[in-house]
Amino acid sequence: MIPVCRLEDLPAGESVRLDTTPPVAVFNADGELFAVDDTCSHQDASLSEGWLEGCLVECPLHAASFDLRTGRPTCLPARKPVRTHQVYVEDGMIHVRLTGVEEGSAA
């Protein structure tokens, strides 16, 4: 598991980018925590710099929107989903377990 930050350091409506391989964005969507690959599947843009509304994040480049629960795009121009990752809170610290990434490849 990768430590992210303390729970109180990620307020509702905010996100943080992890410099892992691949980069991951962690979002606090109204008190629910989600983690997805940070790069939009349509074009190389950081989703952590996008706009969060409920469980949806909008890419800052072309307004493609992704459901943080599933990683699926909800509108064009994105057609491919982004990978989701497991998020845990332990002793007040947020952690992410990368999905589909070999152990040791998280930087």
FENUR-V757893 format. One record per helix or strand. SS is the DSSP state (H for helix, E for strand). FROM is the first residue (numbers start at 1). LEN is the number of residues. Records with the same first field share a line. If there is no record, write none. Layout:
# FENUR-V757893
SS->FROM-LEN + FROM-LEN
This chain:
# FENUR-V757893
E->2-5 + 15-4 + 24-6 + 32-6 + 39-1 + 46-1 + 51-3 + 56-3 + 65-3 + 73-1 + 84-7 + 93-5
H->7-3 + 47-3
